[in-house]
């Protein structure tokens, strides 16, 4: 899986761009991969599905994801 980022790394990179996150949340997985490639982020369709599931379950909004990503990378 060389070149593919961990799901949390993808969220960290995307969290500063709410417009991109919103596009990914609505795109089909192949379109989501293409959107991230345009932003120079390698991702799999499974990663896109995880992002979409996280947003779609209603438990986390985009602000919560940003907070989560920030806390995961404070080391």
PQR file of N, CA, C, O and H, with PARSE charges and radii, in Angstrom:
ATOM      1  N   UNK A   1       0.825  -1.196   0.000 -0.4000 1.5000
ATOM      2  CA  UNK A   1       0.000   0.000   0.000 -0.0000 2.0000
ATOM      3  C   UNK A   1       0.860   1.247   0.000  0.5500 1.7000
ATOM      4  O   UNK A   1       0.483   2.269   0.575 -0.5500 1.4000
ATOM      5  N   UNK A   2       1.988   1.170  -0.627 -0.4000 1.5000
ATOM      6  CA  UNK A   2       2.864   2.340  -0.703 -0.0000 2.0000
ATOM      7  C   UNK A   2       2.139   3.478  -1.391  0.5500 1.7000
ATOM      8  O   UNK A   2       1.474   3.280  -2.408 -0.5500 1.4000
ATOM      9  H   UNK A   2       2.294   0.341  -1.094  0.4000 1.0000
ATOM     10  N   UNK A   3       2.271   4.670  -0.833 -0.4000 1.5000
ATOM     11  CA  UNK A   3       1.650   5.842  -1.433 -0.0000 2.0000
ATOM     12  C   UNK A   3       0.262   6.145  -0.896  0.5500 1.7000
ATOM     13  O   UNK A   3      -0.241   7.254  -1.073 -0.5500 1.4000
ATOM     14  H   UNK A   3       2.811   4.830  -0.007  0.4000 1.0000
ATOM     15  N   UNK A   4      -0.361   5.179  -0.246 -0.4000 1.5000
ATOM     16  CA  UNK A   4      -1.697   5.396   0.304 -0.0000 2.0000
ATOM     17  C   UNK A   4      -1.541   5.851   1.758  0.5500 1.7000
ATOM     18  O   UNK A   4      -0.826   5.229   2.543 -0.5500 1.4000
ATOM     19  H   UNK A   4       0.047   4.277  -0.102  0.4000 1.0000
ATOM     20  N   UNK A   5      -2.219   6.937   2.096 -0.4000 1.5000
ATOM     21  CA  UNK A   5      -2.134   7.493   3.446 -0.0000 2.0000
ATOM     22  C   UNK A   5      -3.103   6.789   4.374  0.5500 1.7000
ATOM     23  O   UNK A   5      -4.099   6.210   3.939 -0.5500 1.4000
ATOM     24  H   UNK A   5      -2.800   7.442   1.458  0.4000 1.0000
ATOM     25  N   UNK A   6      -2.798   6.847   5.637 -0.4000 1.5000
ATOM     26  CA  UNK A   6      -3.708   6.407   6.668 -0.0000 2.0000
ATOM     27  C   UNK A   6      -4.917   7.347   6.673  0.5500 1.7000
ATOM     28  O   UNK A   6      -4.796   8.534   6.371 -0.5500 1.4000
ATOM     29  H   UNK A   6      -1.989   7.317   5.990  0.4000 1.0000
ATOM     30  N   UNK A   7      -6.066   6.805   7.015 -0.4000 1.5000
ATOM     31  CA  UNK A   7      -7.313   7.568   7.051 -0.0000 2.0000
ATOM     32  C   UNK A   7      -7.188   8.848   7.880  0.5500 1.7000
ATOM     33  O   UNK A   7      -7.673   9.903   7.470 -0.5500 1.4000
ATOM     34  H   UNK A   7      -6.165   5.841   7.260  0.4000 1.0000
ATOM     35  N   UNK A   8      -6.544   8.760   9.034 -0.4000 1.5000
ATOM     36  CA  UNK A   8      -6.409   9.938   9.885 -0.0000 2.0000
ATOM     37  C   UNK A   8      -5.491  10.983   9.260  0.5500 1.7000
ATOM     38  O   UNK A   8      -5.684  12.181   9.470 -0.5500 1.4000
ATOM     39  H   UNK A   8      -6.150   7.903   9.367  0.4000 1.0000
ATOM     40  N   UNK A   9      -4.499  10.542   8.495 -0.4000 1.5000
ATOM     41  CA  UNK A   9      -3.631  11.489   7.798 -0.0000 2.0000
ATOM     42  C   UNK A   9      -4.409  12.239   6.729  0.5500 1.7000
ATOM     43  O   UNK A   9      -4.194  13.432   6.518 -0.5500 1.4000
ATOM     44  H   UNK A   9      -4.343   9.569   8.325  0.4000 1.0000
ATOM     45  N   UNK A  10      -5.304  11.543   6.062 -0.4000 1.5000
ATOM     46  CA  UNK A  10      -6.134  12.180   5.031 -0.0000 2.0000
ATOM     47  C   UNK A  10      -7.017  13.243   5.671  0.5500 1.7000
ATOM     48  O   UNK A  10      -7.124  14.357   5.158 -0.5500 1.4000
ATOM     49  H   UNK A  10      -5.479  10.574   6.234  0.4000 1.0000
ATOM     50  N   UNK A  11      -7.647  12.902   6.785 -0.4000 1.5000
ATOM     51  CA  UNK A  11      -8.504  13.879   7.478 -0.0000 2.0000
ATOM     52  C   UNK A  11      -7.675  15.084   7.895  0.5500 1.7000
ATOM     53  O   UNK A  11      -8.120  16.223   7.757 -0.5500 1.4000
ATOM     54  H   UNK A  11      -7.561  11.997   7.201  0.4000 1.0000
ATOM     55  N   UNK A  12      -6.480  14.841   8.400 -0.4000 1.5000
ATOM     56  CA  UNK A  12      -5.622  15.957   8.821 -0.0000 2.0000
ATOM     57  C   UNK A  12      -5.335  16.886   7.660  0.5500 1.7000
ATOM     58  O   UNK A  12      -5.388  18.106   7.814 -0.5500 1.4000
ATOM     59  H   UNK A  12      -6.118  13.915   8.512  0.4000 1.0000
ATOM     60  N   UNK A  13      -5.030  16.322   6.492 -0.4000 1.5000
ATOM     61  CA  UNK A  13      -4.707  17.153   5.328 -0.0000 2.0000
ATOM     62  C   UNK A  13      -5.933  17.896   4.804  0.5500 1.7000
ATOM     63  O   UNK A  13      -5.816  19.030   4.340 -0.5500 1.4000
ATOM     64  H   UNK A  13      -4.986  15.331   6.367  0.4000 1.0000
ATOM     65  N   UNK A  14      -7.099  17.272   4.873 -0.4000 1.5000
ATOM     66  CA  UNK A  14      -8.310  17.855   4.297 -0.0000 2.0000
ATOM     67  C   UNK A  14      -9.008  18.806   5.264  0.5500 1.7000
ATOM     68  O   UNK A  14      -9.800  19.642   4.830 -0.5500 1.4000
ATOM     69  H   UNK A  14      -7.194  16.351   5.250  0.4000 1.0000
ATOM     70  N   UNK A  15      -8.734  18.700   6.566 -0.4000 1.5000
ATOM     71  CA  UNK A  15      -9.514  19.458   7.542 -0.0000 2.0000
ATOM     72  C   UNK A  15      -9.401  20.966   7.369  0.5500 1.7000
ATOM     73  O   UNK A  15     -10.288  21.697   7.810 -0.5500 1.4000
ATOM     74  H   UNK A  15      -8.090  18.021   6.918  0.4000 1.0000
ATOM     75  N   UNK A  16      -8.351  21.444   6.751 -0.4000 1.5000
ATOM     76  CA  UNK A  16      -8.206  22.875   6.523 -0.0000 2.0000
ATOM     77  C   UNK A  16      -8.968  23.374   5.308  0.5500 1.7000
ATOM     78  O   UNK A  16      -8.971  24.570   5.017 -0.5500 1.4000
ATOM     79  H   UNK A  16      -7.630  20.851   6.393  0.4000 1.0000
ATOM     80  N   UNK A  17      -9.614  22.459   4.601 -0.4000 1.5000
ATOM     81  CA  UNK A  17     -10.328  22.819   3.391 -0.0000 2.0000
ATOM     82  C   UNK A  17     -11.759  22.274   3.477  0.5500 1.7000
ATOM     83  O   UNK A  17     -12.047  21.207   2.934 -0.5500 1.4000
ATOM     84  H   UNK A  17      -9.612  21.487   4.837  0.4000 1.0000
ATOM     85  N   UNK A  18     -12.649  22.994   4.153 -0.4000 1.5000
ATOM     86  CA  UNK A  18     -14.015  22.503   4.332 -0.0000 2.0000
ATOM     87  C   UNK A  18     -14.768  22.297   3.019  0.5500 1.7000
ATOM     88  O   UNK A  18     -15.632  21.425   2.933 -0.5500 1.4000
ATOM     89  H   UNK A  18     -12.415  23.860   4.595  0.4000 1.0000
ATOM     90  N   UNK A  19     -14.447  23.093   1.995 -0.4000 1.5000
ATOM     91  CA  UNK A  19     -15.109  22.916   0.704 -0.0000 2.0000
ATOM     92  C   UNK A  19     -14.750  21.559   0.098  0.5500 1.7000
ATOM     93  O   UNK A  19     -15.617  20.859  -0.427 -0.5500 1.4000
ATOM     94  H   UNK A  19     -13.745  23.801   2.064  0.4000 1.0000
ATOM     95  N   UNK A  20     -13.470  21.193   0.173 -0.4000 1.5000
ATOM     96  CA  UNK A  20     -13.030  19.892  -0.343 -0.0000 2.0000
ATOM     97  C   UNK A  20     -13.664  18.768   0.464  0.5500 1.7000
ATOM     98  O   UNK A  20     -14.109  17.773  -0.109 -0.5500 1.4000
ATOM     99  H   UNK A  20     -12.766  21.762   0.599  0.4000 1.0000
ATOM    100  N   UNK A  21     -13.712  18.910   1.779 -0.4000 1.5000
ATOM    101  CA  UNK A  21     -14.329  17.888   2.618 -0.0000 2.0000
ATOM    102  C   UNK A  21     -15.796  17.709   2.260  0.5500 1.7000
ATOM    103  O   UNK A  21     -16.285  16.581   2.208 -0.5500 1.4000
ATOM    104  H   UNK A  21     -13.351  19.718   2.244  0.4000 1.0000
ATOM    105  N   UNK A  22     -16.500  18.799   2.013 -0.4000 1.5000
ATOM    106  CA  UNK A  22     -17.909  18.719   1.632 -0.0000 2.0000
ATOM    107  C   UNK A  22     -18.073  18.019   0.285  0.5500 1.7000
ATOM    108  O   UNK A  22     -19.004  17.235   0.098 -0.5500 1.4000
ATOM    109  H   UNK A  22     -16.102  19.715   2.055  0.4000 1.0000
ATOM    110  N   UNK A  23     -17.173  18.302  -0.648 -0.4000 1.5000
ATOM    111  CA  UNK A  23     -17.236  17.639  -1.956 -0.0000 2.0000
ATOM    112  C   UNK A  23     -16.999  16.138  -1.812  0.5500 1.7000
ATOM    113  O   UNK A  23     -17.681  15.334  -2.447 -0.5500 1.4000
ATOM    114  H   UNK A  23     -16.417  18.939  -0.496  0.4000 1.0000
ATOM    115  N   UNK A  24     -16.041  15.770  -0.985 -0.4000 1.5000
ATOM    116  CA  UNK A  24     -15.735  14.356  -0.768 -0.0000 2.0000
ATOM    117  C   UNK A  24     -16.913  13.651  -0.114  0.5500 1.7000
ATOM    118  O   UNK A  24     -17.235  12.516  -0.466 -0.5500 1.4000
ATOM    119  H   UNK A  24     -15.487  16.424  -0.470  0.4000 1.0000
ATOM    120  N   UNK A  25     -17.556  14.320   0.835 -0.4000 1.5000
ATOM    121  CA  UNK A  25     -18.685  13.726   1.544 -0.0000 2.0000
ATOM    122  C   UNK A  25     -19.835  13.391   0.602  0.5500 1.7000
ATOM    123  O   UNK A  25     -20.604  12.468   0.871 -0.5500 1.4000
ATOM    124  H   UNK A  25     -17.294  15.242   1.121  0.4000 1.0000
ATOM    125  N   UNK A  26     -19.962  14.133  -0.503 -0.4000 1.5000
ATOM    126  CA  UNK A  26     -21.071  13.940  -1.441 -0.0000 2.0000
ATOM    127  C   UNK A  26     -20.694  13.121  -2.664  0.5500 1.7000
ATOM    128  O   UNK A  26     -21.580  12.652  -3.378 -0.5500 1.4000
ATOM    129  H   UNK A  26     -19.338  14.883  -0.721  0.4000 1.0000
ATOM    130  N   UNK A  27     -19.415  12.937  -2.925 -0.4000 1.5000
ATOM    131  CA  UNK A  27     -18.958  12.264  -4.143 -0.0000 2.0000
ATOM    132  C   UNK A  27     -19.045  10.750  -4.012  0.5500 1.7000
ATOM    133  O   UNK A  27     -19.054  10.207  -2.908 -0.5500 1.4000
ATOM    134  H   UNK A  27     -18.695  13.318  -2.345  0.4000 1.0000
ATOM    135  N   UNK A  28     -19.110  10.070  -5.176 -0.4000 1.5000
ATOM    136  CA  UNK A  28     -18.967   8.623  -5.083 -0.0000 2.0000
ATOM    137  C   UNK A  28     -17.487   8.346  -4.822  0.5500 1.7000
ATOM    138  O   UNK A  28     -16.649   9.212  -5.076 -0.5500 1.4000
ATOM    139  H   UNK A  28     -19.102  10.512  -6.073  0.4000 1.0000
ATOM    140  N   UNK A  29     -17.153   7.162  -4.324 -0.4000 1.5000
ATOM    141  CA  UNK A  29     -15.763   6.901  -3.918 -0.0000 2.0000
ATOM    142  C   UNK A  29     -14.722   7.158  -5.015  0.5500 1.7000
ATOM    143  O   UNK A  29     -13.647   7.680  -4.721 -0.5500 1.4000
ATOM    144  H   UNK A  29     -17.834   6.458  -4.118  0.4000 1.0000
ATOM    145  N   UNK A  30     -15.013   6.809  -6.252 -0.4000 1.5000
ATOM    146  CA  UNK A  30     -14.049   7.055  -7.337 -0.0000 2.0000
ATOM    147  C   UNK A  30     -13.847   8.552  -7.539  0.5500 1.7000
ATOM    148  O   UNK A  30     -12.721   9.005  -7.746 -0.5500 1.4000
ATOM    149  H   UNK A  30     -15.887   6.385  -6.491  0.4000 1.0000
ATOM    150  N   UNK A  31     -14.926   9.318  -7.479 -0.4000 1.5000
ATOM    151  CA  UNK A  31     -14.810  10.776  -7.613 -0.0000 2.0000
ATOM    152  C   UNK A  31     -14.039  11.359  -6.434  0.5500 1.7000
ATOM    153  O   UNK A  31     -13.256  12.293  -6.605 -0.5500 1.4000
ATOM    154  H   UNK A  31     -15.841   8.951  -7.311  0.4000 1.0000
ATOM    155  N   UNK A  32     -14.255  10.809  -5.231 -0.4000 1.5000
ATOM    156  CA  UNK A  32     -13.534  11.270  -4.050 -0.0000 2.0000
ATOM    157  C   UNK A  32     -12.039  11.049  -4.182  0.5500 1.7000
ATOM    158  O   UNK A  32     -11.246  11.914  -3.810 -0.5500 1.4000
ATOM    159  H   UNK A  32     -14.890  10.050  -5.092  0.4000 1.0000
ATOM    160  N   UNK A  33     -11.649   9.896  -4.708 -0.4000 1.5000
ATOM    161  CA  UNK A  33     -10.229   9.612  -4.937 -0.0000 2.0000
ATOM    162  C   UNK A  33      -9.655  10.634  -5.913  0.5500 1.7000
ATOM    163  O   UNK A  33      -8.561  11.158  -5.704 -0.5500 1.4000
ATOM    164  H   UNK A  33     -12.293   9.193  -5.010  0.4000 1.0000
ATOM    165  N   UNK A  34     -10.411  10.918  -6.996 -0.4000 1.5000
ATOM    166  CA  UNK A  34      -9.955  11.892  -7.994 -0.0000 2.0000
ATOM    167  C   UNK A  34      -9.829  13.282  -7.388  0.5500 1.7000
ATOM    168  O   UNK A  34      -8.873  13.999  -7.686 -0.5500 1.4000
ATOM    169  H   UNK A  34     -11.300  10.493  -7.167  0.4000 1.0000
ATOM    170  N   UNK A  35     -10.779  13.677  -6.540 -0.4000 1.5000
ATOM    171  CA  UNK A  35     -10.711  14.987  -5.881 -0.0000 2.0000
ATOM    172  C   UNK A  35      -9.464  15.097  -5.013  0.5500 1.7000
ATOM    173  O   UNK A  35      -8.784  16.123  -5.025 -0.5500 1.4000
ATOM    174  H   UNK A  35     -11.555  13.095  -6.298  0.4000 1.0000
ATOM    175  N   UNK A  36      -9.168  14.051  -4.268 -0.4000 1.5000
ATOM    176  CA  UNK A  36      -7.992  14.085  -3.411 -0.0000 2.0000
ATOM    177  C   UNK A  36      -6.705  14.069  -4.222  0.5500 1.7000
ATOM    178  O   UNK A  36      -5.720  14.698  -3.836 -0.5500 1.4000
ATOM    179  H   UNK A  36      -9.721  13.217  -4.258  0.4000 1.0000
ATOM    180  N   UNK A  37      -6.706  13.359  -5.337 -0.4000 1.5000
ATOM    181  CA  UNK A  37      -5.505  13.362  -6.192 -0.0000 2.0000
ATOM    182  C   UNK A  37      -5.210  14.761  -6.708  0.5500 1.7000
ATOM    183  O   UNK A  37      -4.049  15.155  -6.820 -0.5500 1.4000
ATOM    184  H   UNK A  37      -7.506  12.848  -5.651  0.4000 1.0000
ATOM    185  N   UNK A  38      -6.260  15.512  -7.022 -0.4000 1.5000
ATOM    186  CA  UNK A  38      -6.064  16.902  -7.473 -0.0000 2.0000
ATOM    187  C   UNK A  38      -5.429  17.742  -6.373  0.5500 1.7000
ATOM    188  O   UNK A  38      -4.750  18.731  -6.651 -0.5500 1.4000
ATOM    189  H   UNK A  38      -7.203  15.192  -6.931  0.4000 1.0000
ATOM    190  N   UNK A  39      -5.653  17.344  -5.126 -0.4000 1.5000
ATOM    191  CA  UNK A  39      -5.064  18.041  -3.974 -0.0000 2.0000
ATOM    192  C   UNK A  39      -3.748  17.383  -3.544  0.5500 1.7000
ATOM    193  O   UNK A  39      -3.239  17.652  -2.456 -0.5500 1.4000
ATOM    194  H   UNK A  39      -6.205  16.541  -4.901  0.4000 1.0000
ATOM    195  N   UNK A  40      -3.204  16.519  -4.406 -0.4000 1.5000
ATOM    196  CA  UNK A  40      -1.949  15.805  -4.135 -0.0000 2.0000
ATOM    197  C   UNK A  40      -2.016  14.931  -2.892  0.5500 1.7000
ATOM    198  O   UNK A  40      -1.053  14.844  -2.130 -0.5500 1.4000
ATOM    199  H   UNK A  40      -3.617  16.300  -5.290  0.4000 1.0000
ATOM    200  N   UNK A  41      -3.164  14.284  -2.690 -0.4000 1.5000
ATOM    201  CA  UNK A  41      -3.350  13.357  -1.580 -0.0000 2.0000
ATOM    202  C   UNK A  41      -3.740  12.003  -2.164  0.5500 1.7000
ATOM    203  O   UNK A  41      -4.755  11.882  -2.849 -0.5500 1.4000
ATOM    204  H   UNK A  41      -3.947  14.355  -3.309  0.4000 1.0000
ATOM    205  N   UNK A  42      -2.927  10.991  -1.888 -0.4000 1.5000
ATOM    206  CA  UNK A  42      -3.248   9.637  -2.334 -0.0000 2.0000
ATOM    207  C   UNK A  42      -4.208   9.004  -1.346  0.5500 1.7000
ATOM    208  O   UNK A  42      -3.956   9.006  -0.141 -0.5500 1.4000
ATOM    209  H   UNK A  42      -2.103  11.089  -1.331  0.4000 1.0000
ATOM    210  N   UNK A  43      -5.312   8.461  -1.851 -0.4000 1.5000
ATOM    211  CA  UNK A  43      -6.298   7.807  -1.007 -0.0000 2.0000
ATOM    212  C   UNK A  43      -6.925   6.658  -1.777  0.5500 1.7000
ATOM    213  O   UNK A  43      -6.884   6.610  -3.006 -0.5500 1.4000
ATOM    214  H   UNK A  43      -5.516   8.459  -2.829  0.4000 1.0000
ATOM    215  N   UNK A  44      -7.495   5.751  -1.035 -0.4000 1.5000
ATOM    216  CA  UNK A  44      -8.206   4.636  -1.657 -0.0000 2.0000
ATOM    217  C   UNK A  44      -9.712   4.909  -1.590  0.5500 1.7000
ATOM    218  O   UNK A  44     -10.166   5.805  -0.879 -0.5500 1.4000
ATOM    219  H   UNK A  44      -7.528   5.790  -0.037  0.4000 1.0000
ATOM    220  N   UNK A  45     -10.465   4.121  -2.343 -0.4000 1.5000
ATOM    221  CA  UNK A  45     -11.915   4.253  -2.272 -0.0000 2.0000
ATOM    222  C   UNK A  45     -12.414   3.908  -0.872  0.5500 1.7000
ATOM    223  O   UNK A  45     -13.400   4.478  -0.406 -0.5500 1.4000
ATOM    224  H   UNK A  45     -10.096   3.393  -2.921  0.4000 1.0000
ATOM    225  N   UNK A  46     -11.737   2.975  -0.198 -0.4000 1.5000
ATOM    226  CA  UNK A  46     -12.109   2.635   1.183 -0.0000 2.0000
ATOM    227  C   UNK A  46     -11.944   3.830   2.110  0.5500 1.7000
ATOM    228  O   UNK A  46     -12.762   4.048   3.003 -0.5500 1.4000
ATOM    229  H   UNK A  46     -10.936   2.512  -0.577  0.4000 1.0000
ATOM    230  N   UNK A  47     -10.872   4.612   1.892 -0.4000 1.5000
ATOM    231  CA  UNK A  47     -10.672   5.819   2.704 -0.0000 2.0000
ATOM    232  C   UNK A  47     -11.815   6.796   2.499  0.5500 1.7000
ATOM    233  O   UNK A  47     -12.314   7.389   3.456 -0.5500 1.4000
ATOM    234  H   UNK A  47     -10.207   4.435   1.166  0.4000 1.0000
ATOM    235  N   UNK A  48     -12.225   6.962   1.256 -0.4000 1.5000
ATOM    236  CA  UNK A  48     -13.344   7.870   0.947 -0.0000 2.0000
ATOM    237  C   UNK A  48     -14.605   7.385   1.648  0.5500 1.7000
ATOM    238  O   UNK A  48     -15.347   8.180   2.225 -0.5500 1.4000
ATOM    239  H   UNK A  48     -11.820   6.480   0.479  0.4000 1.0000
ATOM    240  N   UNK A  49     -14.844   6.086   1.598 -0.4000 1.5000
ATOM    241  CA  UNK A  49     -16.026   5.519   2.255 -0.0000 2.0000
ATOM    242  C   UNK A  49     -15.986   5.765   3.764  0.5500 1.7000
ATOM    243  O   UNK A  49     -17.021   6.043   4.369 -0.5500 1.4000
ATOM    244  H   UNK A  49     -14.242   5.440   1.129  0.4000 1.0000
ATOM    245  N   UNK A  50     -14.803   5.667   4.380 -0.4000 1.5000
ATOM    246  CA  UNK A  50     -14.676   5.924   5.816 -0.0000 2.0000
ATOM    247  C   UNK A  50     -14.986   7.381   6.137  0.5500 1.7000
ATOM    248  O   UNK A  50     -15.671   7.676   7.117 -0.5500 1.4000
ATOM    249  H   UNK A  50     -13.962   5.442   3.889  0.4000 1.0000
ATOM    250  N   UNK A  51     -14.478   8.287   5.310 -0.4000 1.5000
ATOM    251  CA  UNK A  51     -14.761   9.714   5.517 -0.0000 2.0000
ATOM    252  C   UNK A  51     -16.256   9.961   5.404  0.5500 1.7000
ATOM    253  O   UNK A  51     -16.846  10.645   6.241 -0.5500 1.4000
ATOM    254  H   UNK A  51     -13.922   8.048   4.514  0.4000 1.0000
ATOM    255  N   UNK A  52     -16.871   9.398   4.359 -0.4000 1.5000
ATOM    256  CA  UNK A  52     -18.299   9.601   4.147 -0.0000 2.0000
ATOM    257  C   UNK A  52     -19.121   9.004   5.283  0.5500 1.7000
ATOM    258  O   UNK A  52     -20.094   9.613   5.726 -0.5500 1.4000
ATOM    259  H   UNK A  52     -16.392   8.843   3.679  0.4000 1.0000
ATOM    260  N   UNK A  53     -18.745   7.826   5.758 -0.4000 1.5000
ATOM    261  CA  UNK A  53     -19.484   7.195   6.850 -0.0000 2.0000
ATOM    262  C   UNK A  53     -19.369   8.016   8.121  0.5500 1.7000
ATOM    263  O   UNK A  53     -20.338   8.137   8.872 -0.5500 1.4000
ATOM    264  H   UNK A  53     -17.954   7.331   5.398  0.4000 1.0000
ATOM    265  N   UNK A  54     -18.204   8.577   8.369 -0.4000 1.5000
ATOM    266  CA  UNK A  54     -17.989   9.384   9.559 -0.0000 2.0000
ATOM    267  C   UNK A  54     -18.876  10.622   9.539  0.5500 1.7000
ATOM    268  O   UNK A  54     -19.443  10.996  10.566 -0.5500 1.4000
ATOM    269  H   UNK A  54     -17.417   8.479   7.760  0.4000 1.0000
ATOM    270  N   UNK A  55     -18.998  11.250   8.393 -0.4000 1.5000
ATOM    271  CA  UNK A  55     -19.830  12.444   8.267 -0.0000 2.0000
ATOM    272  C   UNK A  55     -21.310  12.077   8.222  0.5500 1.7000
ATOM    273  O   UNK A  55     -22.137  12.778   8.804 -0.5500 1.4000
ATOM    274  H   UNK A  55     -18.538  10.946   7.559  0.4000 1.0000
ATOM    275  N   UNK A  56     -21.653  10.981   7.536 -0.4000 1.5000
ATOM    276  CA  UNK A  56     -23.053  10.628   7.308 -0.0000 2.0000
ATOM    277  C   UNK A  56     -23.765  10.107   8.552  0.5500 1.7000
ATOM    278  O   UNK A  56     -24.988  10.211   8.642 -0.5500 1.4000
ATOM    279  H   UNK A  56     -20.980  10.411   7.064  0.4000 1.0000
ATOM    280  N   UNK A  57     -23.029   9.549   9.512 -0.4000 1.5000
ATOM    281  CA  UNK A  57     -23.714   8.970  10.667 -0.0000 2.0000
ATOM    282  C   UNK A  57     -24.333  10.019  11.573  0.5500 1.7000
ATOM    283  O   UNK A  57     -25.085   9.688  12.489 -0.5500 1.4000
ATOM    284  H   UNK A  57     -22.035   9.465   9.439  0.4000 1.0000
ATOM    285  N   UNK A  58     -24.017  11.290  11.318 -0.4000 1.5000
ATOM    286  CA  UNK A  58     -24.621  12.369  12.073 -0.0000 2.0000
ATOM    287  C   UNK A  58     -23.987  12.611  13.426  0.5500 1.7000
ATOM    288  O   UNK A  58     -24.332  13.576  14.108 -0.5500 1.4000
ATOM    289  H   UNK A  58     -23.406  11.558  10.573  0.4000 1.0000
ATOM    290  N   UNK A  59     -23.067  11.753  13.825 -0.4000 1.5000
ATOM    291  CA  UNK A  59     -22.428  11.913  15.128 -0.0000 2.0000
ATOM    292  C   UNK A  59     -21.305  12.930  15.075  0.5500 1.7000
ATOM    293  O   UNK A  59     -20.993  13.566  16.082 -0.5500 1.4000
ATOM    294  H   UNK A  59     -22.787  10.969  13.271  0.4000 1.0000
ATOM    295  N   UNK A  60     -20.707  13.086  13.928 -0.4000 1.5000
ATOM    296  CA  UNK A  60     -19.624  14.052  13.762 -0.0000 2.0000
ATOM    297  C   UNK A  60     -19.969  14.986  12.616  0.5500 1.7000
ATOM    298  O   UNK A  60     -20.410  14.542  11.555 -0.5500 1.4000
ATOM    299  H   UNK A  60     -20.961  12.569  13.110  0.4000 1.0000
ATOM    300  N   UNK A  61     -19.772  16.265  12.826 -0.4000 1.5000
ATOM    301  CA  UNK A  61     -19.871  17.188  11.706 -0.0000 2.0000
ATOM    302  C   UNK A  61     -18.448  17.542  11.280  0.5500 1.7000
ATOM    303  O   UNK A  61     -17.483  17.064  11.876 -0.5500 1.4000
ATOM    304  H   UNK A  61     -19.414  16.626  13.687  0.4000 1.0000
ATOM    305  N   UNK A  62     -18.319  18.359  10.274 -0.4000 1.5000
ATOM    306  CA  UNK A  62     -16.992  18.679   9.762 -0.0000 2.0000
ATOM    307  C   UNK A  62     -16.119  19.352  10.818  0.5500 1.7000
ATOM    308  O   UNK A  62     -14.908  19.132  10.838 -0.5500 1.4000
ATOM    309  H   UNK A  62     -19.103  18.747   9.789  0.4000 1.0000
ATOM    310  N   UNK A  63     -16.701  20.160  11.687 -0.4000 1.5000
ATOM    311  CA  UNK A  63     -15.936  20.790  12.763 -0.0000 2.0000
ATOM    312  C   UNK A  63     -15.407  19.760  13.750  0.5500 1.7000
ATOM    313  O   UNK A  63     -14.278  19.877  14.228 -0.5500 1.4000
ATOM    314  H   UNK A  63     -17.684  20.338  11.670  0.4000 1.0000
ATOM    315  N   UNK A  64     -16.221  18.750  14.056 -0.4000 1.5000
ATOM    316  CA  UNK A  64     -15.778  17.683  14.952 -0.0000 2.0000
ATOM    317  C   UNK A  64     -14.626  16.909  14.337  0.5500 1.7000
ATOM    318  O   UNK A  64     -13.680  16.544  15.035 -0.5500 1.4000
ATOM    319  H   UNK A  64     -17.138  18.656  13.667  0.4000 1.0000
ATOM    320  N   UNK A  65     -14.697  16.656  13.039 -0.4000 1.5000
ATOM    321  CA  UNK A  65     -13.620  15.936  12.359 -0.0000 2.0000
ATOM    322  C   UNK A  65     -12.337  16.749  12.421  0.5500 1.7000
ATOM    323  O   UNK A  65     -11.256  16.198  12.633 -0.5500 1.4000
ATOM    324  H   UNK A  65     -15.466  16.953  12.472  0.4000 1.0000
ATOM    325  N   UNK A  66     -12.454  18.051  12.238 -0.4000 1.5000
ATOM    326  CA  UNK A  66     -11.275  18.911  12.327 -0.0000 2.0000
ATOM    327  C   UNK A  66     -10.670  18.829  13.723  0.5500 1.7000
ATOM    328  O   UNK A  66      -9.452  18.725  13.865 -0.5500 1.4000
ATOM    329  H   UNK A  66     -13.332  18.499  12.066  0.4000 1.0000
ATOM    330  N   UNK A  67     -11.504  18.874  14.745 -0.4000 1.5000
ATOM    331  CA  UNK A  67     -11.018  18.772  16.122 -0.0000 2.0000
ATOM    332  C   UNK A  67     -10.377  17.414  16.375  0.5500 1.7000
ATOM    333  O   UNK A  67      -9.324  17.327  17.007 -0.5500 1.4000
ATOM    334  H   UNK A  67     -12.494  18.959  14.630  0.4000 1.0000
ATOM    335  N   UNK A  68     -11.012  16.355  15.880 -0.4000 1.5000
ATOM    336  CA  UNK A  68     -10.482  15.006  16.035 -0.0000 2.0000
ATOM    337  C   UNK A  68      -9.127  14.884  15.370  0.5500 1.7000
ATOM    338  O   UNK A  68      -8.181  14.370  15.967 -0.5500 1.4000
ATOM    339  H   UNK A  68     -11.867  16.425  15.367  0.4000 1.0000
ATOM    340  N   UNK A  69      -9.028  15.351  14.144 -0.4000 1.5000
ATOM    341  CA  UNK A  69      -7.764  15.264  13.423 -0.0000 2.0000
ATOM    342  C   UNK A  69      -6.678  16.048  14.140  0.5500 1.7000
ATOM    343  O   UNK A  69      -5.537  15.594  14.221 -0.5500 1.4000
ATOM    344  H   UNK A  69      -9.796  15.769  13.659  0.4000 1.0000
ATOM    345  N   UNK A  70      -7.015  17.204  14.655 -0.4000 1.5000
ATOM    346  CA  UNK A  70      -6.034  18.005  15.372 -0.0000 2.0000
ATOM    347  C   UNK A  70      -5.539  17.307  16.629  0.5500 1.7000
ATOM    348  O   UNK A  70      -4.348  17.347  16.935 -0.5500 1.4000
ATOM    349  H   UNK A  70      -7.943  17.573  14.590  0.4000 1.0000
ATOM    350  N   UNK A  71      -6.442  16.674  17.352 -0.4000 1.5000
ATOM    351  CA  UNK A  71      -6.041  15.999  18.588 -0.0000 2.0000
ATOM    352  C   UNK A  71      -5.238  14.730  18.304  0.5500 1.7000
ATOM    353  O   UNK A  71      -4.376  14.364  19.103 -0.5500 1.4000
ATOM    354  H   UNK A  71      -7.410  16.642  17.103  0.4000 1.0000
ATOM    355  N   UNK A  72      -5.496  14.063  17.204 -0.4000 1.5000
ATOM    356  CA  UNK A  72      -4.755  12.851  16.864 -0.0000 2.0000
ATOM    357  C   UNK A  72      -3.290  13.136  16.561  0.5500 1.7000
ATOM    358  O   UNK A  72      -2.432  12.273  16.741 -0.5500 1.4000
ATOM    359  H   UNK A  72      -6.196  14.360  16.555  0.4000 1.0000
ATOM    360  N   UNK A  73      -3.018  14.323  16.111 -0.4000 1.5000
ATOM    361  CA  UNK A  73      -1.662  14.620  15.660 -0.0000 2.0000
ATOM    362  C   UNK A  73      -0.895  15.531  16.600  0.5500 1.7000
ATOM    363  O   UNK A  73       0.179  16.017  16.243 -0.5500 1.4000
ATOM    364  H   UNK A  73      -3.715  15.025  15.965  0.4000 1.0000
ATOM    365  N   UNK A  74      -1.418  15.774  17.787 -0.4000 1.5000
ATOM    366  CA  UNK A  74      -0.690  16.541  18.798 -0.0000 2.0000
ATOM    367  C   UNK A  74       0.212  15.586  19.549  0.5500 1.7000
ATOM    368  O   UNK A  74      -0.247  14.858  20.429 -0.5500 1.4000
ATOM    369  H   UNK A  74      -2.290  15.380  18.077  0.4000 1.0000
ATOM    370  N   UNK A  75       1.472  15.581  19.217 -0.4000 1.5000
ATOM    371  CA  UNK A  75       2.439  14.675  19.872 -0.0000 2.0000
ATOM    372  C   UNK A  75       3.718  15.400  20.109  0.5500 1.7000
ATOM    373  O   UNK A  75       4.663  14.824  20.648 -0.5500 1.4000
ATOM    374  H   UNK A  75       1.845  16.173  18.503  0.4000 1.0000
TER
END
